[in-house]
Amino acid sequence: MDIILVPGLWLDASSWDPVVHALRAAGHRPIALTMPGVGEPASVSSDIGMADWIDAVVREIDAAEQPVVLVGHSGGGNVVWGAADARPERVRRVVFVDTIPPAPGQEISDLPIVDGVVPFPGWDFFPDEDVYDIDDETRGRTLAQTHSVPARVPSDPITLTHESRHGVPVTMLMGSYDQARVDAESGEWGAYGEEYRAIADAEVVRIGSGHWPQFTVPERLGELVVAAVDR
């Protein structure tokens, strides 16, 4: 099975390195992507938006011989859901890593722009529940793996047009949420809750981590992705 791995904001394909060995060991073919414009100055990346990131994934789907599994971490969840919307018949499952399916017209986040790009804001920018398990060594080591992203990408609304995306099975690997908590709280999520409840087959699995399990519990994340793919 081809498994297309989409990183969250500020990360490139190498952020999946701690996970891909588990996927290969299970007999799958991981395809980790670096999204267009990551690490590039505004002179190169200013015209790149969410649609371009989605198109990059769609090209990989179209190149595959069989239906694929899409895995998206954080903001990469918007990307893989957009790709599933574009090619629902070619996607066997979507796996969200500590994020939820976006609703039509929603964005990742409104983040500060510096010199025409969105730089990584540093680990101290994030709430404790996201970073409590990233120790000083990991913070220092992974900081070198972060890059700016095109200014438009985080704030671009996502276009979702095919209701058939709701027929694509979904696994949500959540840092601290389990199925019961998601089901109980999704009624308060507005359009996001409506999108979640519209999915015919959606499971939630608690990782037991902060927001970056590929850095803090990569073995467990790999096992959970394999389990989702093999369902």
C-alpha positions in Angstrom: 0.0 0.0 0.0 1.3 3.4 -0.9 1.0 5.8 2.1 1.4 9.4 1.3 2.7 11.4 4.3 2.1 15.1 4.5 3.8 17.1 7.2 2.3 20.0 9.2 3.4 23.6 8.9 7.1 24.3 9.0 8.2 20.7 8.5 9.5 18.8 5.5 9.6 15.2 4.4 12.4 14.4 6.9 10.0 14.9 9.8 8.5 11.5 9.0 11.8 9.7 9.1 11.3 8.3 12.6 8.0 6.7 11.4 8.6 5.4 7.9 10.7 2.4 9.0 7.6 1.0 10.8 5.5 1.4 7.6 8.2 -0.3 5.5 8.5 -3.1 8.0 4.8 -3.8 7.6 5.1 -4.1 3.9 3.9 -0.6 2.9 5.5 2.0 0.7 5.7 5.4 2.5 6.0 8.5 0.3 6.9 11.5 2.5 6.4 14.9 0.9 7.9 18.3 1.3 5.3 20.8 0.2 5.8 23.5 -2.4 7.5 26.6 -1.2 8.6 25.3 2.2 11.8 27.1 3.1 11.7 29.4 0.1 11.7 33.2 0.3 8.7 35.3 -0.6 10.1 36.0 -4.1 9.6 32.3 -4.8 6.7 31.3 -2.6 4.3 34.3 -2.6 1.9 32.8 -5.1 1.7 29.4 -3.5 -1.5 28.6 -1.6 -3.4 25.8 -0.1 -4.7 24.7 -3.5 -1.1 24.2 -4.7 -0.3 22.0 -1.7 -3.4 19.9 -2.3 -2.5 19.6 -6.0 0.9 18.3 -5.0 -0.8 15.4 -3.2 -3.3 14.8 -5.9 -0.4 14.3 -8.4 1.0 11.6 -6.1 -2.4 10.0 -5.9 -2.7 10.0 -9.7 0.8 8.5 -10.1 0.0 5.5 -7.8 -1.1 2.2 -9.4 -3.7 1.5 -6.6 -5.8 3.5 -4.2 -3.6 5.1 -1.5 -3.7 6.0 2.2 -3.2 9.7 3.0 -1.7 10.7 6.4 -1.6 14.4 7.4 -0.1 15.9 10.6 -1.6 19.1 12.0 -2.1 21.6 9.2 -1.3 18.8 6.8 -4.7 17.5 7.7 -6.3 20.2 5.6 -4.1 19.2 2.7 -5.0 15.5 2.8 -8.7 16.2 3.2 -8.6 18.5 0.2 -6.9 15.8 -1.8 -9.5 13.2 -0.6 -12.2 15.6 -1.8 -10.5 15.8 -5.2 -10.0 12.0 -5.6 -12.4 10.2 -3.2 -12.4 7.1 -5.3 -8.6 6.8 -5.2 -8.2 7.2 -1.4 -8.6 4.1 0.7 -8.3 5.9 4.1 -7.3 9.3 5.5 -5.3 9.3 8.7 -5.2 12.6 10.7 -2.4 13.0 13.2 -3.5 15.3 16.1 -5.9 17.3 13.9 -9.5 16.9 12.6 -11.1 17.1 9.2 -11.6 20.7 8.2 -14.9 22.1 7.1 -15.4 23.8 3.8 -14.0 27.4 3.8 -11.9 26.9 6.9 -8.2 27.8 7.2 -5.4 26.3 9.2 -4.6 29.4 11.3 -3.8 33.1 11.1 -0.1 33.4 11.8 2.4 36.2 11.8 4.1 37.0 8.5 7.7 38.1 8.4 9.4 39.1 5.2 6.6 37.7 3.2 6.6 34.2 4.7 5.4 32.5 7.9 8.5 31.5 9.9 8.5 28.8 12.6 7.6 30.8 15.8 9.6 28.7 18.2 8.5 26.0 20.6 7.6 28.5 23.3 4.8 29.8 21.0 2.7 26.8 21.6 0.5 25.9 24.6 1.9 23.4 27.1 -0.5 20.7 26.1 1.0 20.7 22.6 4.7 20.7 23.7 4.9 19.2 27.2 6.5 16.1 26.0 9.2 17.7 23.8 12.3 17.8 26.0 15.2 20.3 25.5 17.3 17.9 23.4 14.4 17.2 21.1 13.6 20.9 20.8 17.1 21.8 19.9 17.5 18.9 17.4 14.2 19.4 15.6 14.5 23.2 15.5 17.0 22.7 12.7 14.3 20.8 10.7 11.8 23.7 10.7 11.4 26.0 7.7 9.2 29.0 6.7 6.0 28.3 4.8 4.4 30.4 2.1 2.4 33.3 3.6 -0.9 32.3 1.9 -1.0 28.7 3.0 -2.0 28.9 6.7 -4.8 31.4 6.0 -6.2 30.1 2.7 -9.7 28.8 3.0 -10.0 25.2 1.9 -12.4 24.4 -1.0 -14.3 21.1 -0.6 -16.9 20.4 -3.2 -17.6 16.6 -3.3 -19.9 15.1 -0.7 -18.4 11.7 -1.7 -15.4 12.6 0.5 -17.6 11.6 3.5 -17.5 8.0 2.2 -13.7 7.8 2.6 -12.9 6.0 5.9 -11.1 8.3 8.4 -8.8 7.5 11.4 -8.0 10.4 13.8 -4.9 9.7 15.8 -5.2 12.3 18.5 -2.7 13.3 21.1 -5.0 13.5 24.1 -8.6 12.9 22.8 -10.3 9.5 22.6 -13.4 8.5 20.7 -15.7 9.3 23.6 -14.3 12.8 24.1 -14.5 13.7 20.4 -18.1 12.4 20.2 -19.1 14.3 23.3 -17.5 17.6 22.3 -18.0 17.7 18.5 -21.4 19.3 19.0 -19.6 22.4 20.1 -17.3 22.5 17.1 -19.7 24.3 14.7 -18.9 23.5 11.1 -16.0 21.2 12.1 -18.4 19.1 14.1 -20.8 18.9 11.2 -18.0 17.7 8.9 -16.8 15.1 11.4 -20.4 13.7 11.9 -20.9 13.6 8.1 -18.1 11.0 7.7 -19.6 7.6 7.4 -16.7 5.7 9.0 -14.6 7.7 11.5 -12.6 6.3 14.3 -10.6 8.2 17.0 -7.5 6.7 18.6 -5.7 8.4 21.5 -1.9 8.5 21.1 -1.1 9.8 24.5 1.2 12.6 23.4 1.5 16.2 22.6 1.1 17.6 19.2 4.3 16.2 17.6 4.2 12.4 18.2 6.6 11.8 15.3 9.2 13.4 17.4 8.2 12.2 20.9 6.6 8.7 20.4 7.5 7.8 16.9 7.3 4.0 17.5 3.8 4.3 18.8 2.8 6.6 16.0 4.2 4.2 13.5 2.3 1.3 15.0 -1.0 3.3 15.0 -0.6 4.3 11.4 0.1 0.7 10.4 -3.0 -0.4 12.4 -5.1 2.2 10.6 -3.8 1.3 7.2 -4.4 -2.4 7.8 -8.0 -2.1 9.0 
